Amino acid sequence: MQVQINVKGHLALFWQEWFEELQITHLEDGTSLLTGSLQDQAALYGVLWKLREQGIALLAFKSGPCLTHVSCLG
């Protein structure tokens, strides 16, 4: 499952260890975008739980087969 998760604020680099399956990108609008592939919905719930437990505000979420693959952008 390909996901994009937009959260409030720029996440510090040490968060990459917590979200190892997702790439963290800082956006110009002061938010962070987590993108990548998760194994299943249980893995997604795990990521969302980590965000919630740390008080990181979820702004948007997208899921689909071709969100992060370059081959899908053509």
Distance bins in CASP14 RR format, pairs under 12 A and 6 or more apart:
PFRMAT RR
TARGET T0000
AUTHOR 0000-0000-0000
RMODE 2
METHOD distances of the structure
MODEL  1
1 21 0 0 0 0 0 1 0 0 0 0 0
1 22 0 0 0 0 0 1 0 0 0 0 0
1 35 0 0 0 0 0 1 0 0 0 0 0
1 36 0 0 0 0 1 0 0 0 0 0 0
1 37 1 0 0 1 0 0 0 0 0 0 0
1 38 1 0 1 0 0 0 0 0 0 0 0
1 39 1 0 0 1 0 0 0 0 0 0 0
1 40 1 0 0 1 0 0 0 0 0 0 0
1 41 1 0 0 1 0 0 0 0 0 0 0
1 42 0 0 0 0 0 1 0 0 0 0 0
1 43 1 0 0 1 0 0 0 0 0 0 0
1 44 1 0 0 1 0 0 0 0 0 0 0
1 45 0 0 0 0 0 1 0 0 0 0 0
1 47 0 0 0 0 0 1 0 0 0 0 0
1 61 0 0 0 0 0 1 0 0 0 0 0
1 62 0 0 0 0 0 1 0 0 0 0 0
1 63 1 0 1 0 0 0 0 0 0 0 0
1 64 1 0 0 1 0 0 0 0 0 0 0
1 65 0 0 0 0 1 0 0 0 0 0 0
1 66 0 0 0 0 0 1 0 0 0 0 0
1 67 0 0 0 0 1 0 0 0 0 0 0
1 68 0 0 0 0 0 1 0 0 0 0 0
2 21 0 0 0 0 0 1 0 0 0 0 0
2 22 0 0 0 0 0 1 0 0 0 0 0
2 23 0 0 0 0 0 1 0 0 0 0 0
2 34 0 0 0 0 0 1 0 0 0 0 0
2 35 1 0 0 1 0 0 0 0 0 0 0
2 36 1 0 0 1 0 0 0 0 0 0 0
2 37 1 0 1 0 0 0 0 0 0 0 0
2 38 0 0 0 0 1 0 0 0 0 0 0
2 39 0 0 0 0 0 1 0 0 0 0 0
2 44 0 0 0 0 0 1 0 0 0 0 0
2 61 0 0 0 0 0 1 0 0 0 0 0
2 62 0 0 0 0 1 0 0 0 0 0 0
2 63 1 0 0 1 0 0 0 0 0 0 0
2 64 1 0 1 0 0 0 0 0 0 0 0
2 65 1 0 0 1 0 0 0 0 0 0 0
2 66 1 0 0 1 0 0 0 0 0 0 0
2 67 1 0 1 0 0 0 0 0 0 0 0
2 68 1 0 1 0 0 0 0 0 0 0 0
2 69 1 0 0 1 0 0 0 0 0 0 0
2 70 0 0 0 0 0 1 0 0 0 0 0
2 71 0 0 0 0 0 1 0 0 0 0 0
2 72 0 0 0 0 1 0 0 0 0 0 0
3 19 0 0 0 0 0 1 0 0 0 0 0
3 21 0 0 0 0 1 0 0 0 0 0 0
3 22 1 0 0 1 0 0 0 0 0 0 0
3 23 0 0 0 0 0 1 0 0 0 0 0
3 33 0 0 0 0 0 1 0 0 0 0 0
3 34 1 0 0 1 0 0 0 0 0 0 0
3 35 1 0 0 1 0 0 0 0 0 0 0
3 36 1 0 1 0 0 0 0 0 0 0 0
3 37 1 0 0 1 0 0 0 0 0 0 0
3 38 1 0 1 0 0 0 0 0 0 0 0
3 39 0 0 0 0 0 1 0 0 0 0 0
3 40 0 0 0 0 0 1 0 0 0 0 0
3 41 0 0 0 0 0 1 0 0 0 0 0
3 43 0 0 0 0 1 0 0 0 0 0 0
3 44 1 0 0 1 0 0 0 0 0 0 0
3 45 0 0 0 0 0 1 0 0 0 0 0
3 46 0 0 0 0 0 1 0 0 0 0 0
3 47 1 0 0 1 0 0 0 0 0 0 0
3 48 0 0 0 0 0 1 0 0 0 0 0
3 58 0 0 0 0 0 1 0 0 0 0 0
3 60 0 0 0 0 0 1 0 0 0 0 0
3 61 1 0 0 1 0 0 0 0 0 0 0
3 62 1 0 0 1 0 0 0 0 0 0 0
3 63 1 0 1 0 0 0 0 0 0 0 0
3 64 1 0 0 1 0 0 0 0 0 0 0
3 65 0 0 0 0 0 1 0 0 0 0 0
3 66 0 0 0 0 0 1 0 0 0 0 0
3 67 1 0 0 1 0 0 0 0 0 0 0
3 68 0 0 0 0 1 0 0 0 0 0 0
4 22 0 0 0 0 1 0 0 0 0 0 0
4 23 0 0 0 0 0 1 0 0 0 0 0
4 24 0 0 0 0 0 1 0 0 0 0 0
4 25 0 0 0 0 1 0 0 0 0 0 0
4 27 0 0 0 0 0 1 0 0 0 0 0
4 31 0 0 0 0 0 1 0 0 0 0 0
4 32 0 0 0 0 0 1 0 0 0 0 0
4 33 1 0 0 1 0 0 0 0 0 0 0
4 34 1 0 0 1 0 0 0 0 0 0 0
4 35 1 0 1 0 0 0 0 0 0 0 0
4 36 1 0 0 1 0 0 0 0 0 0 0
4 37 0 0 0 0 0 1 0 0 0 0 0
4 38 0 0 0 0 0 1 0 0 0 0 0
4 44 0 0 0 0 0 1 0 0 0 0 0
4 47 0 0 0 0 0 1 0 0 0 0 0
4 58 0 0 0 0 0 1 0 0 0 0 0
4 59 0 0 0 0 0 1 0 0 0 0 0
4 60 1 0 0 1 0 0 0 0 0 0 0
4 61 1 0 0 1 0 0 0 0 0 0 0
4 62 1 0 1 0 0 0 0 0 0 0 0
4 63 1 0 0 1 0 0 0 0 0 0 0
4 64 0 0 0 0 1 0 0 0 0 0 0
4 66 0 0 0 0 0 1 0 0 0 0 0
4 67 1 0 1 0 0 0 0 0 0 0 0
4 68 1 0 0 1 0 0 0 0 0 0 0
5 11 0 0 0 0 0 1 0 0 0 0 0
5 19 0 0 0 0 1 0 0 0 0 0 0
5 21 0 0 0 0 0 1 0 0 0 0 0
5 22 1 0 0 1 0 0 0 0 0 0 0
5 23 0 0 0 0 0 1 0 0 0 0 0
5 24 0 0 0 0 1 0 0 0 0 0 0
5 25 0 0 0 0 0 1 0 0 0 0 0
5 31 0 0 0 0 0 1 0 0 0 0 0
5 32 0 0 0 0 1 0 0 0 0 0 0
5 33 1 0 0 1 0 0 0 0 0 0 0
5 34 1 0 1 0 0 0 0 0 0 0 0
5 35 1 0 0 1 0 0 0 0 0 0 0
5 36 0 0 0 0 1 0 0 0 0 0 0
5 38 0 0 0 0 1 0 0 0 0 0 0
5 44 0 0 0 0 1 0 0 0 0 0 0
5 46 0 0 0 0 0 1 0 0 0 0 0
5 47 1 0 0 1 0 0 0 0 0 0 0
5 48 1 0 0 1 0 0 0 0 0 0 0
5 50 0 0 0 0 0 1 0 0 0 0 0
5 51 1 0 0 1 0 0 0 0 0 0 0
5 52 0 0 0 0 0 1 0 0 0 0 0
5 56 0 0 0 0 1 0 0 0 0 0 0
5 57 0 0 0 0 0 1 0 0 0 0 0
5 58 1 0 0 1 0 0 0 0 0 0 0
5 59 0 0 0 0 1 0 0 0 0 0 0
5 60 1 0 0 1 0 0 0 0 0 0 0
5 61 1 0 1 0 0 0 0 0 0 0 0
5 62 0 0 0 0 1 0 0 0 0 0 0
5 63 0 0 0 0 1 0 0 0 0 0 0
5 67 0 0 0 0 0 1 0 0 0 0 0
5 68 0 0 0 0 0 1 0 0 0 0 0
6 22 0 0 0 0 0 1 0 0 0 0 0
6 24 0 0 0 0 0 1 0 0 0 0 0
6 25 0 0 0 0 1 0 0 0 0 0 0
6 26 0 0 0 0 0 1 0 0 0 0 0
6 27 1 0 0 1 0 0 0 0 0 0 0
6 29 0 0 0 0 1 0 0 0 0 0 0
6 30 0 0 0 0 0 1 0 0 0 0 0
6 31 1 0 1 0 0 0 0 0 0 0 0
6 32 1 0 0 1 0 0 0 0 0 0 0
6 33 1 0 1 0 0 0 0 0 0 0 0
6 34 1 0 0 1 0 0 0 0 0 0 0
6 35 0 0 0 0 1 0 0 0 0 0 0
6 51 0 0 0 0 0 1 0 0 0 0 0
6 56 0 0 0 0 0 1 0 0 0 0 0
6 57 0 0 0 0 1 0 0 0 0 0 0
6 58 1 0 0 1 0 0 0 0 0 0 0
6 59 1 0 1 0 0 0 0 0 0 0 0
6 60 1 0 1 0 0 0 0 0 0 0 0
6 61 1 0 0 1 0 0 0 0 0 0 0
6 62 0 0 0 0 1 0 0 0 0 0 0
6 67 0 0 0 0 0 1 0 0 0 0 0
7 15 0 0 0 0 1 0 0 0 0 0 0
7 19 0 0 0 0 0 1 0 0 0 0 0
7 22 0 0 0 0 0 1 0 0 0 0 0
7 24 0 0 0 0 1 0 0 0 0 0 0
7 25 0 0 0 0 0 1 0 0 0 0 0
7 26 0 0 0 0 0 1 0 0 0 0 0
7 27 0 0 0 0 0 1 0 0 0 0 0
7 29 0 0 0 0 0 1 0 0 0 0 0
7 30 0 0 0 0 0 1 0 0 0 0 0
7 31 1 0 0 1 0 0 0 0 0 0 0
7 32 1 0 1 0 0 0 0 0 0 0 0
7 33 1 0 0 1 0 0 0 0 0 0 0
7 34 1 0 0 1 0 0 0 0 0 0 0
7 35 0 0 0 0 0 1 0 0 0 0 0
7 47 0 0 0 0 0 1 0 0 0 0 0
7 48 0 0 0 0 0 1 0 0 0 0 0
7 50 0 0 0 0 0 1 0 0 0 0 0
7 51 1 0 0 1 0 0 0 0 0 0 0
7 52 0 0 0 0 0 1 0 0 0 0 0
7 54 0 0 0 0 1 0 0 0 0 0 0
7 55 0 0 0 0 1 0 0 0 0 0 0
7 56 1 0 1 0 0 0 0 0 0 0 0
7 57 1 0 0 1 0 0 0 0 0 0 0
7 58 1 0 1 0 0 0 0 0 0 0 0
7 59 1 0 0 1 0 0 0 0 0 0 0
7 60 0 0 0 0 1 0 0 0 0 0 0
7 61 0 0 0 0 1 0 0 0 0 0 0
8 27 0 0 0 0 0 1 0 0 0 0 0
8 29 0 0 0 0 0 1 0 0 0 0 0
8 30 0 0 0 0 1 0 0 0 0 0 0
8 31 1 0 1 0 0 0 0 0 0 0 0
8 32 0 0 0 0 1 0 0 0 0 0 0
8 33 0 0 0 0 0 1 0 0 0 0 0
8 51 0 0 0 0 1 0 0 0 0 0 0
8 54 0 0 0 0 0 1 0 0 0 0 0
8 55 0 0 0 0 1 0 0 0 0 0 0
8 56 1 0 0 1 0 0 0 0 0 0 0
8 57 1 1 0 0 0 0 0 0 0 0 0
8 58 0 0 0 0 1 0 0 0 0 0 0
8 59 1 0 1 0 0 0 0 0 0 0 0
8 60 0 0 0 0 0 1 0 0 0 0 0
9 15 0 0 0 0 0 1 0 0 0 0 0
9 24 0 0 0 0 0 1 0 0 0 0 0
9 25 0 0 0 0 0 1 0 0 0 0 0
9 26 0 0 0 0 1 0 0 0 0 0 0
9 27 0 0 0 0 1 0 0 0 0 0 0
9 28 0 0 0 0 0 1 0 0 0 0 0
9 29 0 0 0 0 1 0 0 0 0 0 0
9 30 1 0 1 0 0 0 0 0 0 0 0
9 31 1 0 1 0 0 0 0 0 0 0 0
9 32 1 0 1 0 0 0 0 0 0 0 0
9 33 0 0 0 0 0 1 0 0 0 0 0
9 34 0 0 0 0 0 1 0 0 0 0 0
9 51 0 0 0 0 0 1 0 0 0 0 0
9 54 0 0 0 0 0 1 0 0 0 0 0
9 55 0 0 0 0 0 1 0 0 0 0 0
9 56 0 0 0 0 1 0 0 0 0 0 0
9 57 1 0 0 1 0 0 0 0 0 0 0
9 58 0 0 0 0 0 1 0 0 0 0 0
9 59 0 0 0 0 1 0 0 0 0 0 0
10 24 0 0 0 0 1 0 0 0 0 0 0
10 25 0 0 0 0 1 0 0 0 0 0 0
10 26 1 0 1 0 0 0 0 0 0 0 0
10 27 0 0 0 0 1 0 0 0 0 0 0
10 28 0 0 0 0 0 1 0 0 0 0 0
10 29 0 0 0 0 0 1 0 0 0 0 0
10 30 1 0 1 0 0 0 0 0 0 0 0
10 31 1 0 0 1 0 0 0 0 0 0 0
10 32 1 0 1 0 0 0 0 0 0 0 0
10 33 0 0 0 0 0 1 0 0 0 0 0
10 56 0 0 0 0 0 1 0 0 0 0 0
11 17 0 0 0 0 0 1 0 0 0 0 0
11 18 0 0 0 0 1 0 0 0 0 0 0
11 19 0 0 0 0 1 0 0 0 0 0 0
11 22 0 0 0 0 0 1 0 0 0 0 0
11 23 0 0 0 0 0 1 0 0 0 0 0
11 24 1 0 1 0 0 0 0 0 0 0 0
11 25 0 0 0 0 1 0 0 0 0 0 0
11 26 1 0 0 1 0 0 0 0 0 0 0
11 27 0 0 0 0 0 1 0 0 0 0 0
11 30 0 0 0 0 0 1 0 0 0 0 0
11 31 0 0 0 0 1 0 0 0 0 0 0
11 32 1 0 1 0 0 0 0 0 0 0 0
11 33 0 0 0 0 1 0 0 0 0 0 0
11 34 0 0 0 0 1 0 0 0 0 0 0
11 50 0 0 0 0 0 1 0 0 0 0 0
11 51 0 0 0 0 1 0 0 0 0 0 0
11 54 0 0 0 0 1 0 0 0 0 0 0
11 55 0 0 0 0 0 1 0 0 0 0 0
11 56 1 0 0 1 0 0 0 0 0 0 0
11 57 0 0 0 0 0 1 0 0 0 0 0
12 18 0 0 0 0 0 1 0 0 0 0 0
12 19 0 0 0 0 0 1 0 0 0 0 0
12 24 0 0 0 0 1 0 0 0 0 0 0
12 26 0 0 0 0 0 1 0 0 0 0 0
12 32 0 0 0 0 1 0 0 0 0 0 0
12 54 0 0 0 0 0 1 0 0 0 0 0
12 56 0 0 0 0 0 1 0 0 0 0 0
13 19 0 0 0 0 0 1 0 0 0 0 0
13 24 1 0 0 1 0 0 0 0 0 0 0
13 25 0 0 0 0 0 1 0 0 0 0 0
13 26 0 0 0 0 1 0 0 0 0 0 0
13 32 0 0 0 0 0 1 0 0 0 0 0
14 20 0 0 0 0 0 1 0 0 0 0 0
14 24 0 0 0 0 0 1 0 0 0 0 0
14 54 0 0 0 0 0 1 0 0 0 0 0
15 22 0 0 0 0 1 0 0 0 0 0 0
15 23 0 0 0 0 0 1 0 0 0 0 0
15 24 1 0 0 1 0 0 0 0 0 0 0
15 25 0 0 0 0 0 1 0 0 0 0 0
15 26 0 0 0 0 0 1 0 0 0 0 0
15 32 0 0 0 0 1 0 0 0 0 0 0
15 34 0 0 0 0 1 0 0 0 0 0 0
15 47 0 0 0 0 0 1 0 0 0 0 0
15 50 0 0 0 0 1 0 0 0 0 0 0
15 51 0 0 0 0 1 0 0 0 0 0 0
15 54 0 0 0 0 1 0 0 0 0 0 0
15 56 0 0 0 0 1 0 0 0 0 0 0
16 22 0 0 0 0 1 0 0 0 0 0 0
16 23 0 0 0 0 1 0 0 0 0 0 0
16 24 1 0 1 0 0 0 0 0 0 0 0
16 25 0 0 0 0 0 1 0 0 0 0 0
16 26 0 0 0 0 0 1 0 0 0 0 0
16 32 0 0 0 0 0 1 0 0 0 0 0
16 34 0 0 0 0 1 0 0 0 0 0 0
17 24 0 0 0 0 0 1 0 0 0 0 0
17 50 0 0 0 0 0 1 0 0 0 0 0
18 24 0 0 0 0 1 0 0 0 0 0 0
18 34 0 0 0 0 0 1 0 0 0 0 0
18 46 0 0 0 0 0 1 0 0 0 0 0
18 47 0 0 0 0 1 0 0 0 0 0 0
18 49 0 0 0 0 0 1 0 0 0 0 0
18 50 1 0 1 0 0 0 0 0 0 0 0
18 51 0 0 0 0 1 0 0 0 0 0 0
18 53 0 0 0 0 0 1 0 0 0 0 0
18 54 0 0 0 0 1 0 0 0 0 0 0
18 56 0 0 0 0 0 1 0 0 0 0 0
19 25 0 0 0 0 0 1 0 0 0 0 0
19 32 0 0 0 0 1 0 0 0 0 0 0
19 33 0 0 0 0 0 1 0 0 0 0 0
19 34 1 0 1 0 0 0 0 0 0 0 0
19 35 0 0 0 0 0 1 0 0 0 0 0
19 36 0 0 0 0 1 0 0 0 0 0 0
19 38 0 0 0 0 0 1 0 0 0 0 0
19 43 0 0 0 0 0 1 0 0 0 0 0
19 44 0 0 0 0 0 1 0 0 0 0 0
19 46 0 0 0 0 0 1 0 0 0 0 0
19 47 1 0 0 1 0 0 0 0 0 0 0
19 48 0 0 0 0 0 1 0 0 0 0 0
19 49 0 0 0 0 0 1 0 0 0 0 0
19 50 1 0 0 1 0 0 0 0 0 0 0
19 51 0 0 0 0 1 0 0 0 0 0 0
19 54 0 0 0 0 0 1 0 0 0 0 0
19 56 0 0 0 0 0 1 0 0 0 0 0
20 34 0 0 0 0 0 1 0 0 0 0 0
20 36 0 0 0 0 0 1 0 0 0 0 0
20 37 0 0 0 0 0 1 0 0 0 0 0
20 38 0 0 0 0 0 1 0 0 0 0 0
20 43 0 0 0 0 0 1 0 0 0 0 0
20 47 0 0 0 0 0 1 0 0 0 0 0
20 50 0 0 0 0 0 1 0 0 0 0 0
21 34 0 0 0 0 1 0 0 0 0 0 0
21 35 0 0 0 0 0 1 0 0 0 0 0
21 36 1 0 0 1 0 0 0 0 0 0 0
21 37 1 0 0 1 0 0 0 0 0 0 0
21 38 1 0 0 1 0 0 0 0 0 0 0
21 39 0 0 0 0 1 0 0 0 0 0 0
21 40 0 0 0 0 0 1 0 0 0 0 0
21 43 1 0 0 1 0 0 0 0 0 0 0
21 44 0 0 0 0 0 1 0 0 0 0 0
21 46 0 0 0 0 0 1 0 0 0 0 0
21 47 1 0 0 1 0 0 0 0 0 0 0
21 50 0 0 0 0 0 1 0 0 0 0 0
21 68 0 0 0 0 0 1 0 0 0 0 0
22 32 0 0 0 0 0 1 0 0 0 0 0
22 33 0 0 0 0 1 0 0 0 0 0 0
22 34 1 0 1 0 0 0 0 0 0 0 0
22 35 1 0 0 1 0 0 0 0 0 0 0
22 36 1 0 1 0 0 0 0 0 0 0 0
22 37 0 0 0 0 1 0 0 0 0 0 0
22 38 1 0 0 1 0 0 0 0 0 0 0
22 39 0 0 0 0 0 1 0 0 0 0 0
22 43 0 0 0 0 1 0 0 0 0 0 0
22 44 0 0 0 0 0 1 0 0 0 0 0
22 46 0 0 0 0 0 1 0 0 0 0 0
22 47 1 0 0 1 0 0 0 0 0 0 0
22 48 0 0 0 0 0 1 0 0 0 0 0
22 50 0 0 0 0 0 1 0 0 0 0 0
22 51 0 0 0 0 0 1 0 0 0 0 0
22 67 0 0 0 0 0 1 0 0 0 0 0
22 68 0 0 0 0 1 0 0 0 0 0 0
23 32 0 0 0 0 0 1 0 0 0 0 0
23 33 0 0 0 0 1 0 0 0 0 0 0
23 34 1 0 0 1 0 0 0 0 0 0 0
23 35 1 0 1 0 0 0 0 0 0 0 0
23 36 1 0 0 1 0 0 0 0 0 0 0
23 37 0 0 0 0 0 1 0 0 0 0 0
23 67 0 0 0 0 0 1 0 0 0 0 0
23 68 0 0 0 0 1 0 0 0 0 0 0
24 31 0 0 0 0 0 1 0 0 0 0 0
24 32 1 0 1 0 0 0 0 0 0 0 0
24 33 1 0 0 1 0 0 0 0 0 0 0
24 34 1 0 1 0 0 0 0 0 0 0 0
24 35 0 0 0 0 1 0 0 0 0 0 0
24 36 0 0 0 0 0 1 0 0 0 0 0
24 47 0 0 0 0 0 1 0 0 0 0 0
24 51 0 0 0 0 0 1 0 0 0 0 0
24 56 0 0 0 0 0 1 0 0 0 0 0
25 31 0 0 0 0 1 0 0 0 0 0 0
25 32 1 0 0 1 0 0 0 0 0 0 0
25 33 1 0 1 0 0 0 0 0 0 0 0
25 34 1 0 0 1 0 0 0 0 0 0 0
25 35 1 0 0 1 0 0 0 0 0 0 0
25 36 0 0 0 0 0 1 0 0 0 0 0
25 68 0 0 0 0 0 1 0 0 0 0 0
26 32 1 0 1 0 0 0 0 0 0 0 0
26 33 0 0 0 0 1 0 0 0 0 0 0
26 34 0 0 0 0 0 1 0 0 0 0 0
27 33 1 0 1 0 0 0 0 0 0 0 0
27 34 0 0 0 0 0 1 0 0 0 0 0
27 35 0 0 0 0 0 1 0 0 0 0 0
27 59 0 0 0 0 0 1 0 0 0 0 0
27 60 0 0 0 0 0 1 0 0 0 0 0
29 59 0 0 0 0 1 0 0 0 0 0 0
29 60 0 0 0 0 0 1 0 0 0 0 0
30 57 0 0 0 0 0 1 0 0 0 0 0
30 59 0 0 0 0 0 1 0 0 0 0 0
31 56 0 0 0 0 0 1 0 0 0 0 0
31 57 0 0 0 0 1 0 0 0 0 0 0
31 58 0 0 0 0 0 1 0 0 0 0 0
31 59 1 0 0 1 0 0 0 0 0 0 0
31 60 0 0 0 0 1 0 0 0 0 0 0
32 51 0 0 0 0 0 1 0 0 0 0 0
32 56 0 0 0 0 1 0 0 0 0 0 0
32 57 0 0 0 0 0 1 0 0 0 0 0
32 58 0 0 0 0 0 1 0 0 0 0 0
32 59 0 0 0 0 1 0 0 0 0 0 0
32 60 0 0 0 0 0 1 0 0 0 0 0
33 58 0 0 0 0 0 1 0 0 0 0 0
33 59 0 0 0 0 1 0 0 0 0 0 0
33 60 0 0 0 0 1 0 0 0 0 0 0
33 61 0 0 0 0 0 1 0 0 0 0 0
33 62 0 0 0 0 0 1 0 0 0 0 0
33 67 0 0 0 0 0 1 0 0 0 0 0
33 68 0 0 0 0 0 1 0 0 0 0 0
34 44 0 0 0 0 0 1 0 0 0 0 0
34 47 1 0 0 1 0 0 0 0 0 0 0
34 48 0 0 0 0 0 1 0 0 0 0 0
34 50 0 0 0 0 0 1 0 0 0 0 0
34 51 0 0 0 0 1 0 0 0 0 0 0
34 56 0 0 0 0 1 0 0 0 0 0 0
34 58 0 0 0 0 0 1 0 0 0 0 0
34 59 0 0 0 0 0 1 0 0 0 0 0
34 60 0 0 0 0 0 1 0 0 0 0 0
34 61 0 0 0 0 1 0 0 0 0 0 0
34 62 0 0 0 0 0 1 0 0 0 0 0
34 67 0 0 0 0 0 1 0 0 0 0 0
34 68 0 0 0 0 0 1 0 0 0 0 0
35 47 0 0 0 0 0 1 0 0 0 0 0
35 60 0 0 0 0 0 1 0 0 0 0 0
35 61 0 0 0 0 0 1 0 0 0 0 0
35 62 0 0 0 0 1 0 0 0 0 0 0
35 63 0 0 0 0 0 1 0 0 0 0 0
35 64 0 0 0 0 0 1 0 0 0 0 0
35 67 1 0 0 1 0 0 0 0 0 0 0
35 68 1 0 1 0 0 0 0 0 0 0 0
35 69 0 0 0 0 0 1 0 0 0 0 0
36 43 0 0 0 0 0 1 0 0 0 0 0
36 44 0 0 0 0 0 1 0 0 0 0 0
36 47 0 0 0 0 0 1 0 0 0 0 0
36 62 0 0 0 0 0 1 0 0 0 0 0
36 63 0 0 0 0 0 1 0 0 0 0 0
36 64 0 0 0 0 0 1 0 0 0 0 0
36 66 0 0 0 0 0 1 0 0 0 0 0
36 67 1 0 0 1 0 0 0 0 0 0 0
36 68 1 0 1 0 0 0 0 0 0 0 0
36 69 0 0 0 0 1 0 0 0 0 0 0
37 43 0 0 0 0 1 0 0 0 0 0 0
37 44 0 0 0 0 0 1 0 0 0 0 0
37 47 0 0 0 0 0 1 0 0 0 0 0
37 63 0 0 0 0 0 1 0 0 0 0 0
37 64 0 0 0 0 0 1 0 0 0 0 0
37 65 0 0 0 0 0 1 0 0 0 0 0
37 66 0 0 0 0 0 1 0 0 0 0 0
37 67 0 0 0 0 1 0 0 0 0 0 0
37 68 1 0 0 1 0 0 0 0 0 0 0
37 69 0 0 0 0 1 0 0 0 0 0 0
38 44 1 0 1 0 0 0 0 0 0 0 0
38 45 0 0 0 0 1 0 0 0 0 0 0
38 46 0 0 0 0 1 0 0 0 0 0 0
38 47 1 0 0 1 0 0 0 0 0 0 0
38 48 0 0 0 0 0 1 0 0 0 0 0
38 61 0 0 0 0 0 1 0 0 0 0 0
38 63 0 0 0 0 1 0 0 0 0 0 0
38 64 0 0 0 0 0 1 0 0 0 0 0
38 67 0 0 0 0 0 1 0 0 0 0 0
38 68 0 0 0 0 0 1 0 0 0 0 0
39 45 0 0 0 0 0 1 0 0 0 0 0
39 46 0 0 0 0 0 1 0 0 0 0 0
39 47 0 0 0 0 0 1 0 0 0 0 0
40 46 0 0 0 0 0 1 0 0 0 0 0
40 47 0 0 0 0 0 1 0 0 0 0 0
40 63 0 0 0 0 0 1 0 0 0 0 0
41 47 0 0 0 0 0 1 0 0 0 0 0
41 48 0 0 0 0 0 1 0 0 0 0 0
41 63 0 0 0 0 1 0 0 0 0 0 0
42 48 0 0 0 0 0 1 0 0 0 0 0
42 49 0 0 0 0 0 1 0 0 0 0 0
43 49 0 0 0 0 0 1 0 0 0 0 0
43 50 0 0 0 0 0 1 0 0 0 0 0
43 63 0 0 0 0 0 1 0 0 0 0 0
44 50 0 0 0 0 0 1 0 0 0 0 0
44 51 0 0 0 0 0 1 0 0 0 0 0
44 58 0 0 0 0 0 1 0 0 0 0 0
44 61 0 0 0 0 1 0 0 0 0 0 0
44 62 0 0 0 0 0 1 0 0 0 0 0
44 63 1 0 0 1 0 0 0 0 0 0 0
44 64 0 0 0 0 0 1 0 0 0 0 0
45 51 0 0 0 0 0 1 0 0 0 0 0
45 52 0 0 0 0 0 1 0 0 0 0 0
45 61 0 0 0 0 0 1 0 0 0 0 0
46 52 0 0 0 0 1 0 0 0 0 0 0
46 53 0 0 0 0 1 0 0 0 0 0 0
47 53 0 0 0 0 0 1 0 0 0 0 0
47 54 0 0 0 0 0 1 0 0 0 0 0
47 56 0 0 0 0 0 1 0 0 0 0 0
47 58 0 0 0 0 0 1 0 0 0 0 0
47 61 0 0 0 0 1 0 0 0 0 0 0
47 63 0 0 0 0 0 1 0 0 0 0 0
48 54 0 0 0 0 0 1 0 0 0 0 0
48 55 0 0 0 0 0 1 0 0 0 0 0
48 56 0 0 0 0 1 0 0 0 0 0 0
48 57 0 0 0 0 0 1 0 0 0 0 0
48 58 1 0 0 1 0 0 0 0 0 0 0
48 61 0 0 0 0 1 0 0 0 0 0 0
48 63 0 0 0 0 0 1 0 0 0 0 0
49 55 0 0 0 0 0 1 0 0 0 0 0
49 56 0 0 0 0 0 1 0 0 0 0 0
49 58 0 0 0 0 0 1 0 0 0 0 0
50 56 0 0 0 0 1 0 0 0 0 0 0
50 58 0 0 0 0 0 1 0 0 0 0 0
51 57 0 0 0 0 1 0 0 0 0 0 0
51 58 1 0 1 0 0 0 0 0 0 0 0
51 59 0 0 0 0 0 1 0 0 0 0 0
51 61 0 0 0 0 0 1 0 0 0 0 0
52 58 1 0 0 1 0 0 0 0 0 0 0
61 67 0 0 0 0 0 1 0 0 0 0 0
62 68 0 0 0 0 0 1 0 0 0 0 0
64 72 0 0 0 0 1 0 0 0 0 0 0
65 71 0 0 0 0 0 1 0 0 0 0 0
65 72 1 0 0 1 0 0 0 0 0 0 0
66 72 1 1 0 0 0 0 0 0 0 0 0
66 73 1 0 0 1 0 0 0 0 0 0 0
66 74 0 0 0 0 1 0 0 0 0 0 0
67 73 0 0 0 0 0 1 0 0 0 0 0
END
